[in-house]
């Protein structure tokens, strides 16, 4: 009986050659750049917290260990726990049902679990599914801490989701280029997105716009002009102080 070797590098090499592809057709082992992967599998958090982890363990790891989003940070470009767990998800390849649980369970309390699921979905799902999964969370305005090489900054969940939908590089990871939503709408792959404010044409049609009669406006203007005009004889107003005193 052959002994199992807990060698991540060998496992990745084997999977890179023969493992199943992600739903978007990419190889999960090569979605992240090799220098970033090397930093992940050599860091302490990966060796201590990510070995033998399953989909359920991911939840507890995020709740206990993830307090900011980001890729690599600091001068040493240390991989964040967020990035390490995203790479673990690439190995685990959770189903859509599990991802929905992550997104829903990451509601009011576990915002970094939701952020992690959104990031993983962007890396592995087809464009139409990325839009369908992520767009419902654009109204989520909760604060997120973000660490970069230059330091810690503040962002928001809706901004992070928007970055995933519009940018090609997020959290030290180059994302595959998605077609714009308008193109998928034209191809009838996606239904047109309705803003949380509603359809702009309906909003404009619903406004009560008071129509002004041009003739009435001219009459009003003439009345104002007459009231401001001085008497024809150039005399003083009979209510003026000079006339009253005389």
Backbone as JSON, one array per atom type, in Angstrom:
{
  "sequence": "XXXXXXXXXXXXXXXXXXXXXXXXXXXXXXXXXXXXXXXXXXXXXXXXXXXXXXXXXXXXXXXXXXXXXXXXXXXXXXXXXXXXXXXXXXXXXXXXXXXXXXXXXXXXXXXXXXXXXXXXXXXXXXXXXXXXXXXXXXXXXXXXXXXXXXXXXXXXXXXXXXXXXXXXXXXXXXXXXXXXXXXXXXXXXXXXXXXXXXXXXXXXXXXXXXXXXXXXXXXXXXXXXXXXXXXXXXXXXXXXXXXXXX",
  "N": [[0.85, -1.19, 0.0], [0.67, 2.1, -0.94], [2.15, 4.93, 0.55], [0.51, 7.93, 1.55], [1.41, 11.09, 0.47], [1.72, 14.18, 1.87], [2.13, 16.45, 0.11], [1.87, 19.45, -1.13], [2.82, 20.76, -3.42], [3.41, 18.67, -5.21], [0.85, 17.61, -5.42], [-0.51, 19.73, -6.66], [0.84, 19.83, -9.09], [0.11, 17.35, -10.18], [-2.66, 17.67, -10.29], [-2.84, 19.82, -11.95], [-2.29, 18.72, -14.4], [-4.21, 16.72, -14.88], [-6.59, 17.19, -13.54], [-10.14, 18.04, -12.96], [-11.83, 20.58, -14.85], [-12.8, 23.98, -14.07], [-16.19, 25.35, -13.96], [-16.12, 27.46, -15.82], [-14.31, 26.61, -17.65], [-11.63, 26.88, -17.06], [-8.47, 25.82, -15.67], [-8.39, 24.97, -12.35], [-6.04, 24.85, -10.87], [-4.33, 26.61, -12.02], [-5.42, 29.11, -12.09], [-4.71, 31.13, -10.29], [-1.69, 33.03, -10.28], [1.53, 31.48, -10.57], [3.74, 32.45, -8.88], [2.24, 33.6, -6.78], [0.8, 31.38, -5.86], [2.93, 29.81, -4.93], [3.77, 31.36, -2.75], [1.52, 31.1, -1.17], [1.34, 28.3, -0.49], [3.61, 28.03, 0.96], [3.32, 29.55, 3.21], [2.63, 30.12, 6.72], [-0.05, 30.15, 7.6], [-1.42, 28.67, 5.65], [-0.3, 26.1, 5.97], [-0.98, 25.56, 8.59], [-3.75, 26.05, 8.94], [-5.18, 25.25, 6.71], [-4.87, 22.63, 5.91], [-6.34, 19.57, 5.16], [-8.93, 20.58, 5.18], [-12.46, 20.88, 4.73], [-15.51, 21.73, 2.89], [-17.35, 22.57, 4.85], [-15.66, 23.26, 6.94], [-14.51, 25.54, 5.97], [-16.22, 27.64, 6.6], [-15.97, 28.03, 9.41], [-13.26, 28.68, 9.47], [-13.19, 31.1, 8.09], [-14.83, 32.71, 9.71], [-13.38, 32.76, 12.11], [-10.76, 33.49, 11.4], [-10.51, 35.3, 9.26], [-10.33, 38.65, 8.76], [-10.12, 40.69, 7.04], [-10.09, 41.59, 3.55], [-8.12, 40.81, 0.64], [-5.11, 40.34, -1.34], [-1.95, 39.71, -1.57], [0.09, 41.23, 0.94], [1.9, 43.93, 2.56], [5.48, 44.56, 2.72], [6.78, 42.17, 2.31], [5.0, 40.82, 0.78], [3.08, 39.02, 1.8], [0.76, 36.35, 1.72], [-2.72, 36.78, 2.21], [-5.02, 35.49, 4.71], [-7.55, 35.41, 3.56], [-6.97, 35.11, 0.8], [-5.63, 32.66, 0.87], [-7.68, 30.9, 1.68], [-9.36, 31.2, -0.47], [-7.85, 29.96, -2.41], [-7.88, 27.39, -1.38], [-10.58, 26.81, -1.81], [-10.5, 26.61, -4.56], [-9.28, 24.16, -4.8], [-11.13, 22.5, -3.51], [-13.48, 22.84, -4.98], [-16.36, 23.62, -4.61], [-19.93, 23.04, -4.94], [-22.64, 24.74, -6.68], [-24.82, 24.88, -4.95], [-23.63, 24.8, -2.41], [-22.17, 27.15, -2.53], [-24.25, 28.99, -2.6], [-25.18, 28.68, -0.03], [-23.0, 29.7, 1.38], [-23.15, 32.38, 0.52], [-25.68, 33.15, 1.49], [-25.45, 32.55, 4.22], [-23.54, 34.31, 4.84], [-24.82, 36.65, 5.44], [-26.07, 39.01, 7.48], [-24.08, 38.86, 9.42], [-21.63, 37.39, 8.83], [-19.8, 38.74, 6.86], [-17.37, 38.51, 5.52], [-17.34, 35.91, 4.68], [-19.27, 35.93, 2.7], [-17.98, 37.7, 0.93], [-15.75, 36.14, 0.24], [-16.98, 33.97, -1.08], [-18.08, 35.33, -3.27], [-15.74, 36.18, -4.56], [-14.58, 33.7, -5.25], [-16.56, 32.69, -6.97], [-16.37, 34.51, -9.07], [-13.9, 33.78, -10.1], [-14.3, 31.22, -11.12], [-16.77, 30.68, -12.38], [-19.0, 30.81, -15.27], [-19.59, 33.75, -17.28], [-22.33, 34.6, -17.39], [-23.39, 33.37, -15.14], [-21.84, 34.51, -13.17], [-22.75, 37.17, -13.15], [-25.41, 36.69, -12.37], [-25.13, 35.53, -9.85], [-23.69, 37.5, -8.38], [-24.74, 40.13, -8.7], [-27.12, 40.52, -7.07], [-25.99, 41.36, -4.68], [-25.07, 43.89, -4.86], [-26.45, 45.99, -3.54], [-25.48, 45.69, -0.97], [-24.0, 47.34, 1.53], [-22.09, 47.1, 3.51], [-19.15, 47.64, 5.52], [-15.78, 46.8, 4.66], [-12.56, 45.72, 5.58], [-9.48, 46.18, 3.92], [-6.41, 44.93, 2.96], [-3.38, 45.92, 1.51], [-0.29, 46.13, -0.29], [0.59, 48.63, 0.37], [-0.68, 49.25, 2.72], [-3.48, 49.33, 5.07], [-6.81, 49.77, 4.06], [-10.17, 51.1, 3.75], [-13.05, 49.65, 2.43], [-16.1, 48.71, 0.73], [-18.78, 46.3, 0.66], [-20.44, 46.42, -1.64], [-18.78, 47.86, -3.36], [-16.64, 46.09, -3.61], [-17.9, 43.93, -4.88], [-18.64, 45.22, -7.24], [-16.1, 45.75, -8.27], [-15.3, 43.12, -8.83], [-17.01, 42.58, -10.91], [-16.28, 44.35, -12.88], [-13.51, 44.75, -13.1], [-10.27, 43.44, -14.1], [-8.34, 42.46, -12.46], [-8.11, 41.48, -9.19], [-7.44, 41.29, -5.76], [-4.73, 40.32, -5.96], [-4.96, 38.6, -8.09], [-5.29, 37.73, -11.44], [-8.11, 38.02, -13.29], [-10.24, 36.25, -15.55], [-11.29, 37.79, -18.59], [-14.43, 39.11, -18.72], [-17.33, 39.3, -20.83], [-19.12, 42.37, -21.4], [-22.09, 43.29, -19.64], [-24.13, 44.32, -21.25], [-23.63, 43.17, -23.72], [-24.21, 40.48, -23.26], [-26.91, 40.77, -22.74], [-27.83, 41.63, -25.24], [-27.37, 39.31, -26.65], [-29.29, 37.79, -25.57], [-28.71, 36.23, -23.42], [-28.77, 37.08, -20.83], [-31.33, 38.6, -18.86], [-32.45, 41.99, -19.06], [-31.12, 44.12, -16.58], [-32.8, 45.34, -13.75], [-32.76, 48.32, -12.07], [-32.4, 49.03, -8.54], [-33.78, 51.3, -8.0], [-35.77, 51.23, -9.82], [-37.21, 51.29, -13.17], [-35.88, 53.74, -15.3], [-37.39, 55.1, -17.25], [-39.99, 54.64, -16.41], [-39.9, 56.04, -14.03], [-39.6, 58.65, -14.94], [-41.94, 58.96, -16.45], [-43.78, 58.83, -14.43], [-43.63, 61.19, -13.08], [-45.21, 64.21, -12.15], [-45.63, 66.66, -14.29], [-46.17, 70.0, -14.58], [-48.0, 71.64, -16.98], [-47.49, 74.61, -18.74], [-49.4, 77.32, -19.87], [-48.66, 79.1, -22.72], [-49.86, 81.56, -23.54], [-51.07, 82.43, -21.17], [-48.81, 82.79, -19.65], [-47.63, 84.91, -20.98], [-49.54, 86.89, -20.47], [-49.3, 87.12, -17.68], [-46.72, 88.1, -17.53], [-47.07, 90.58, -18.76], [-48.75, 91.83, -16.93], [-47.1, 92.07, -14.73], [-45.2, 93.76, -15.78], [-46.71, 96.09, -16.21], [-47.4, 96.74, -13.58], [-44.98, 97.5, -12.59], [-44.37, 99.72, -13.99], [-43.8, 103.28, -14.24], [-46.0, 106.07, -13.47], [-47.83, 107.6, -16.19], [-47.78, 110.41, -16.44], [-45.5, 111.07, -15.2], [-45.7, 111.86, -12.64], [-45.45, 111.8, -9.04], [-45.9, 109.03, -6.86], [-48.94, 108.97, -5.16], [-48.85, 108.06, -2.6], [-46.37, 108.65, -1.64], [-43.79, 109.82, 0.6], [-43.18, 112.59, 0.23], [-45.46, 113.68, -1.01], [-47.35, 113.18, 0.91], [-46.48, 114.75, 3.05], [-46.78, 117.25, 1.99]],
  "CA": [[0.0, 0.0, 0.0], [1.51, 3.29, -1.06], [1.92, 5.96, 1.55], [0.03, 9.21, 1.05], [2.36, 12.16, 0.73], [1.06, 15.48, 2.02], [3.0, 17.36, -0.62], [0.98, 20.31, -1.9], [3.38, 21.07, -4.73], [3.2, 17.52, -6.07], [-0.59, 17.51, -5.66], [-0.87, 20.74, -7.64], [1.37, 19.42, -10.39], [-0.72, 16.27, -10.69], [-3.99, 18.18, -10.62], [-2.71, 20.72, -13.09], [-2.24, 17.95, -15.64], [-5.32, 15.8, -15.12], [-7.77, 17.49, -12.72], [-11.31, 18.57, -13.67], [-11.83, 22.01, -15.09], [-13.85, 24.76, -13.44], [-17.32, 25.55, -14.88], [-15.82, 28.4, -16.91], [-13.36, 25.99, -18.54], [-10.25, 27.11, -16.64], [-7.87, 24.86, -14.75], [-8.35, 25.59, -11.02], [-4.68, 24.89, -10.34], [-3.55, 27.66, -12.67], [-6.16, 30.37, -12.1], [-3.82, 32.08, -9.64], [-0.34, 32.99, -10.82], [2.42, 30.57, -9.86], [4.42, 33.08, -7.73], [1.29, 33.76, -5.68], [0.55, 30.03, -5.32], [4.11, 29.4, -4.17], [3.73, 32.06, -1.47], [0.42, 30.54, -0.37], [1.61, 26.97, 0.06], [4.76, 28.11, 1.85], [3.05, 30.4, 4.38], [2.25, 29.4, 7.94], [-1.51, 30.0, 7.68], [-1.82, 27.56, 4.79], [0.12, 24.83, 6.56], [-1.6, 25.36, 9.9], [-5.2, 26.19, 8.96], [-5.84, 24.83, 5.47], [-4.61, 21.23, 5.6], [-7.45, 18.68, 5.51], [-10.15, 21.36, 5.38], [-13.53, 20.62, 3.78], [-16.38, 22.88, 2.63], [-17.93, 23.05, 6.1], [-14.6, 23.89, 7.74], [-14.24, 26.87, 5.43], [-17.04, 28.63, 7.31], [-15.35, 28.35, 10.69], [-11.98, 29.33, 9.22], [-13.46, 32.5, 7.74], [-15.37, 33.42, 10.88], [-12.37, 32.91, 13.16], [-9.44, 33.91, 10.96], [-10.5, 36.31, 8.19], [-10.79, 39.95, 9.25], [-9.93, 41.66, 5.96], [-9.92, 41.01, 2.23], [-6.86, 41.2, 0.04], [-4.28, 39.3, -1.94], [-0.72, 39.73, -0.78], [0.19, 42.54, 1.58], [3.17, 44.2, 3.21], [6.68, 44.56, 1.88], [7.13, 40.78, 2.01], [3.92, 40.26, -0.04], [2.53, 37.85, 2.5], [-0.61, 36.06, 1.28], [-3.72, 36.97, 3.25], [-5.89, 34.33, 4.96], [-8.62, 35.46, 2.56], [-6.46, 34.53, -0.44], [-5.34, 31.24, 1.11], [-8.93, 30.14, 1.68], [-9.85, 31.2, -1.84], [-7.11, 28.91, -3.11], [-8.42, 26.11, -0.89], [-11.83, 26.57, -2.53], [-10.16, 26.14, -5.9], [-9.01, 22.73, -4.68], [-12.34, 21.78, -3.08], [-14.48, 22.96, -6.05], [-17.72, 23.46, -4.07], [-21.04, 23.13, -5.89], [-23.42, 25.98, -6.62], [-25.66, 24.86, -3.75], [-22.79, 25.18, -1.27], [-21.86, 28.56, -2.68], [-25.44, 29.75, -2.18], [-25.18, 28.66, 1.44], [-21.99, 30.69, 1.8], [-23.66, 33.72, 0.27], [-26.8, 33.43, 2.39], [-24.94, 32.51, 5.59], [-22.75, 35.52, 4.99], [-25.75, 37.77, 5.43], [-25.87, 40.14, 8.37], [-22.96, 38.72, 10.37], [-20.37, 36.88, 8.3], [-19.64, 39.43, 5.58], [-16.18, 38.05, 4.8], [-17.7, 34.65, 4.02], [-19.92, 36.33, 1.45], [-16.95, 38.25, 0.04], [-14.94, 35.02, -0.25], [-17.77, 33.24, -2.06], [-18.16, 36.16, -4.49], [-14.44, 36.13, -5.22], [-14.42, 32.37, -5.85], [-17.49, 32.6, -8.1], [-15.81, 35.29, -10.19], [-12.76, 33.06, -10.67], [-14.57, 29.88, -11.64], [-18.06, 30.51, -13.06], [-19.2, 31.49, -16.54], [-19.96, 35.15, -17.11], [-23.76, 34.76, -17.1], [-23.62, 32.95, -13.75], [-21.21, 35.5, -12.3], [-23.7, 38.28, -13.01], [-26.6, 36.26, -11.63], [-24.76, 35.31, -8.46], [-23.1, 38.64, -7.68], [-25.51, 41.38, -8.77], [-28.01, 40.76, -5.93], [-25.29, 41.88, -3.51], [-24.64, 45.27, -5.09], [-26.98, 46.89, -2.5], [-24.86, 45.41, 0.34], [-23.09, 48.47, 1.75], [-21.3, 46.91, 4.73], [-17.74, 47.98, 5.42], [-14.79, 45.73, 4.62], [-11.17, 46.12, 5.63], [-8.7, 45.66, 2.8], [-4.97, 45.11, 3.11], [-2.56, 45.89, 0.31], [1.14, 46.29, -0.01], [0.82, 49.96, 0.92], [-1.32, 49.42, 4.02], [-4.88, 48.94, 5.24], [-7.79, 50.75, 3.64], [-11.56, 50.75, 3.98], [-13.9, 49.56, 1.25], [-17.47, 48.27, 1.03], [-19.14, 45.08, -0.05], [-20.91, 46.74, -2.98], [-17.63, 48.25, -4.16], [-15.89, 44.87, -3.89], [-18.66, 43.2, -5.89], [-18.52, 45.97, -8.49], [-14.75, 45.48, -8.78], [-15.29, 41.78, -9.4], [-17.79, 42.59, -12.16], [-15.77, 45.3, -13.88], [-12.05, 44.79, -13.2], [-9.61, 42.21, -14.55], [-7.4, 42.0, -11.45], [-8.6, 41.74, -7.84], [-6.8, 40.47, -4.73], [-3.51, 39.7, -6.5], [-5.36, 37.54, -9.02], [-5.77, 38.18, -12.73], [-9.37, 37.36, -13.59], [-10.5, 36.16, -16.99], [-12.05, 38.95, -19.06], [-15.83, 38.8, -18.98], [-18.05, 40.24, -21.71], [-19.97, 43.33, -20.7], [-23.46, 42.83, -19.45], [-24.94, 44.72, -22.39], [-23.44, 42.2, -24.79], [-24.99, 39.28, -22.91], [-28.32, 41.12, -22.92], [-28.11, 41.62, -26.69], [-27.38, 37.9, -27.07], [-30.4, 37.19, -24.83], [-28.2, 35.32, -22.4], [-29.24, 37.65, -19.58], [-32.42, 39.56, -18.91], [-32.01, 43.33, -18.66], [-31.1, 44.31, -15.14], [-33.64, 46.42, -13.25], [-32.13, 49.01, -10.95], [-33.15, 49.05, -7.29], [-34.64, 52.48, -8.06], [-36.8, 51.01, -10.82], [-36.88, 51.67, -14.54], [-35.76, 55.19, -15.39], [-38.49, 55.63, -18.05], [-41.18, 54.65, -15.55], [-39.76, 57.13, -13.06], [-39.85, 59.91, -15.63], [-43.35, 59.01, -16.81], [-44.58, 58.97, -13.22], [-43.52, 62.53, -12.51], [-46.26, 65.15, -12.52], [-45.04, 67.85, -14.87], [-47.21, 71.0, -14.78], [-47.9, 72.3, -18.27], [-47.68, 76.05, -18.66], [-50.03, 77.91, -21.05], [-47.81, 80.21, -23.18], [-50.62, 82.81, -23.54], [-51.23, 82.86, -19.78], [-47.52, 83.26, -19.19], [-47.41, 86.24, -21.52], [-50.4, 87.82, -19.74], [-48.71, 87.34, -16.37], [-45.56, 88.96, -17.71], [-47.52, 91.94, -19.03], [-49.27, 92.39, -15.69], [-45.96, 92.45, -13.91], [-44.57, 94.92, -16.4], [-47.55, 97.26, -15.96], [-47.34, 97.1, -12.16], [-43.68, 98.1, -12.3], [-44.17, 100.9, -14.83], [-44.09, 104.55, -13.58], [-47.18, 106.75, -14.01], [-47.58, 108.2, -17.51], [-47.48, 111.84, -16.35], [-44.23, 111.27, -14.53], [-45.94, 112.34, -11.28], [-45.02, 110.94, -7.95], [-46.92, 108.19, -6.24], [-49.68, 109.77, -4.18], [-48.56, 107.57, -1.26], [-44.98, 108.92, -1.32], [-43.64, 110.71, 1.78], [-43.19, 113.98, -0.15], [-46.84, 114.13, -1.25], [-48.08, 113.11, 2.18], [-46.09, 115.86, 3.89], [-47.31, 118.47, 1.44]],
  "C": [[0.89, 1.24, 0.0], [1.14, 4.31, 0.02], [1.46, 7.25, 0.88], [1.02, 10.28, 1.44], [1.63, 13.49, 0.76], [1.95, 16.55, 1.4], [2.13, 18.2, -1.55], [1.52, 20.57, -3.3], [3.18, 19.9, -5.69], [1.72, 17.36, -6.41], [-1.01, 18.5, -6.73], [-0.36, 20.38, -9.03], [0.5, 18.33, -11.01], [-2.08, 16.8, -11.15], [-3.92, 19.1, -11.84], [-2.72, 19.98, -14.41], [-3.53, 17.18, -15.92], [-6.58, 16.13, -14.33], [-8.92, 18.05, -13.54], [-11.23, 20.09, -13.81], [-12.96, 22.68, -14.31], [-15.0, 24.95, -14.44], [-17.05, 26.53, -16.01], [-14.73, 27.88, -17.84], [-11.91, 26.19, -18.17], [-9.78, 26.01, -15.7], [-7.74, 25.51, -13.37], [-6.93, 25.75, -10.47], [-3.86, 26.02, -10.93], [-4.29, 28.99, -12.76], [-5.34, 31.46, -11.42], [-2.41, 31.92, -10.19], [0.58, 32.13, -9.95], [3.19, 31.24, -8.72], [3.5, 33.27, -6.52], [0.99, 32.4, -5.03], [1.73, 29.56, -4.48], [4.14, 30.08, -2.81], [2.64, 31.47, -0.57], [0.83, 29.24, 0.28], [2.84, 26.94, 0.96], [4.49, 28.91, 3.12], [2.52, 29.57, 5.54], [0.74, 29.17, 7.99], [-1.98, 28.82, 6.83], [-1.48, 26.22, 5.44], [-0.63, 24.52, 7.85], [-3.12, 25.29, 9.84], [-5.92, 25.6, 7.74], [-5.62, 23.36, 5.12], [-5.8, 20.39, 6.07], [-8.77, 19.39, 5.74], [-11.18, 20.98, 4.32], [-14.43, 21.86, 3.65], [-17.0, 23.44, 3.9], [-16.89, 23.76, 6.96], [-14.28, 25.29, 7.26], [-14.99, 27.94, 6.21], [-16.39, 29.02, 8.62], [-14.0, 29.05, 10.51], [-12.2, 30.82, 8.89], [-13.92, 33.28, 8.95], [-14.28, 33.71, 11.91], [-11.1, 33.62, 12.69], [-9.42, 35.06, 9.95], [-11.13, 37.6, 8.72], [-10.54, 41.06, 8.23], [-9.83, 40.9, 4.64], [-8.57, 41.48, 1.68], [-6.14, 40.02, -0.56], [-3.03, 39.11, -1.13], [-0.54, 41.14, -0.22], [1.54, 42.67, 2.27], [4.33, 44.15, 2.23], [7.08, 43.15, 1.46], [6.09, 40.1, 1.11], [3.39, 38.95, 0.54], [1.1, 37.6, 2.03], [-1.59, 36.17, 2.45], [-4.46, 35.66, 3.51], [-7.04, 34.26, 3.96], [-8.18, 34.78, 1.27], [-6.16, 33.04, -0.27], [-6.61, 30.4, 1.07], [-9.58, 30.14, 0.31], [-9.14, 30.12, -2.66], [-7.56, 27.52, -2.65], [-9.74, 25.8, -1.58], [-11.57, 26.11, -3.95], [-9.85, 24.64, -5.89], [-10.28, 21.94, -4.37], [-13.41, 21.77, -4.16], [-15.9, 22.76, -5.53], [-18.78, 23.67, -5.14], [-21.76, 24.47, -5.74], [-24.29, 26.03, -5.36], [-24.86, 25.27, -2.51], [-22.44, 26.66, -1.34], [-23.05, 29.44, -2.28], [-25.55, 29.77, -0.66], [-24.16, 29.65, 1.99], [-22.54, 32.11, 1.66], [-24.78, 34.09, 1.24], [-26.34, 33.48, 3.84], [-24.07, 33.73, 5.87], [-23.6, 36.77, 4.99], [-25.36, 38.87, 6.38], [-24.57, 40.05, 9.16], [-21.64, 38.39, 9.7], [-20.1, 37.46, 6.91], [-18.42, 38.94, 4.81], [-16.4, 36.69, 4.16], [-18.39, 34.95, 2.7], [-18.89, 36.87, 0.46], [-16.1, 37.14, -0.56], [-15.69, 34.24, -1.32], [-17.89, 34.02, -3.37], [-16.85, 36.1, -5.27], [-14.23, 34.79, -5.93], [-15.33, 32.21, -7.06], [-16.94, 33.34, -9.31], [-14.66, 34.55, -10.86], [-13.17, 31.84, -11.47], [-15.85, 29.73, -12.45], [-18.09, 31.26, -14.39], [-19.78, 32.88, -16.29], [-21.43, 35.32, -16.72], [-24.07, 34.38, -15.66], [-22.96, 33.91, -12.77], [-22.15, 36.68, -12.08], [-24.89, 37.88, -12.16], [-26.3, 36.05, -10.15], [-24.44, 36.62, -7.73], [-23.99, 39.88, -7.65], [-26.49, 41.57, -7.61], [-27.33, 41.37, -4.72], [-24.72, 43.27, -3.74], [-25.26, 46.25, -4.08], [-26.35, 46.68, -1.11], [-23.76, 46.45, 0.59], [-22.25, 48.32, 3.02], [-19.82, 47.18, 4.49], [-16.87, 46.73, 5.41], [-13.4, 46.36, 4.78], [-10.42, 45.46, 4.47], [-7.22, 45.96, 3.03], [-4.28, 44.96, 1.77], [-1.11, 46.06, 0.71], [1.42, 47.63, 0.68], [0.16, 50.19, 2.27], [-2.78, 48.99, 4.0], [-5.79, 50.08, 4.83], [-9.19, 50.23, 3.94], [-12.3, 50.71, 2.65], [-15.27, 49.04, 1.69], [-17.8, 47.06, 0.18], [-19.61, 45.4, -1.47], [-19.77, 47.16, -3.9], [-16.8, 47.03, -4.54], [-16.58, 44.05, -4.98], [-18.55, 43.9, -7.24], [-17.13, 45.77, -9.11], [-14.67, 44.1, -9.44], [-16.0, 41.75, -10.75], [-17.13, 43.42, -13.25], [-14.26, 45.27, -14.07], [-11.48, 43.43, -13.59], [-8.58, 41.71, -13.54], [-7.89, 42.45, -10.07], [-7.89, 40.78, -6.9], [-5.64, 39.65, -5.3], [-3.8, 38.57, -7.47], [-5.86, 38.16, -10.32], [-6.99, 37.36, -13.12], [-9.57, 37.3, -15.1], [-11.44, 37.3, -17.4], [-13.47, 38.53, -19.41], [-16.41, 39.77, -20.02], [-18.91, 41.18, -20.89], [-21.4, 42.82, -20.64], [-24.35, 43.16, -20.66], [-24.82, 43.74, -23.54], [-24.24, 40.93, -24.5], [-26.48, 39.54, -23.01], [-28.69, 41.08, -24.4], [-28.17, 40.2, -27.22], [-28.5, 37.12, -26.4], [-29.94, 36.09, -23.89], [-28.65, 35.77, -21.01], [-30.43, 38.54, -19.84], [-31.88, 40.93, -18.52], [-32.13, 43.51, -17.15], [-31.95, 45.52, -14.77], [-32.97, 47.02, -12.04], [-33.02, 48.93, -9.72], [-34.09, 50.25, -7.23], [-35.79, 52.31, -9.03], [-36.34, 51.45, -12.19], [-36.91, 53.18, -14.68], [-36.91, 55.8, -16.19], [-39.78, 55.67, -17.24], [-41.12, 55.78, -14.54], [-40.08, 58.48, -13.71], [-41.32, 60.05, -16.0], [-44.24, 59.26, -15.6], [-44.52, 60.35, -12.61], [-44.64, 63.41, -13.03], [-45.61, 66.44, -12.99], [-46.17, 68.83, -15.19], [-46.99, 71.71, -16.1], [-48.25, 73.77, -18.12], [-48.26, 76.55, -19.96], [-49.2, 79.1, -21.5], [-48.54, 81.54, -23.14], [-50.79, 83.34, -22.12], [-49.92, 83.41, -19.24], [-47.24, 84.66, -19.7], [-48.26, 87.27, -20.81], [-49.83, 88.14, -18.37], [-47.52, 88.28, -16.48], [-45.98, 90.4, -17.95], [-48.07, 92.6, -17.79], [-48.14, 92.85, -14.79], [-45.3, 93.69, -14.45], [-45.38, 96.18, -16.13], [-47.46, 97.71, -14.51], [-46.03, 97.78, -11.81], [-43.44, 99.39, -13.08], [-44.53, 102.17, -14.05], [-45.32, 105.18, -14.19], [-46.83, 107.5, -15.29], [-47.21, 109.66, -17.42], [-46.2, 112.13, -15.64], [-44.4, 111.78, -13.11], [-45.49, 111.34, -10.25], [-46.19, 110.1, -7.48], [-47.59, 108.96, -5.14], [-49.46, 109.27, -2.76], [-47.14, 107.87, -0.84], [-44.9, 109.87, -0.14], [-43.73, 112.17, 1.41], [-44.61, 114.49, -0.33], [-47.61, 114.13, 0.06], [-47.76, 114.3, 3.05], [-46.62, 117.18, 3.38], [-48.83, 118.52, 1.64]]
}
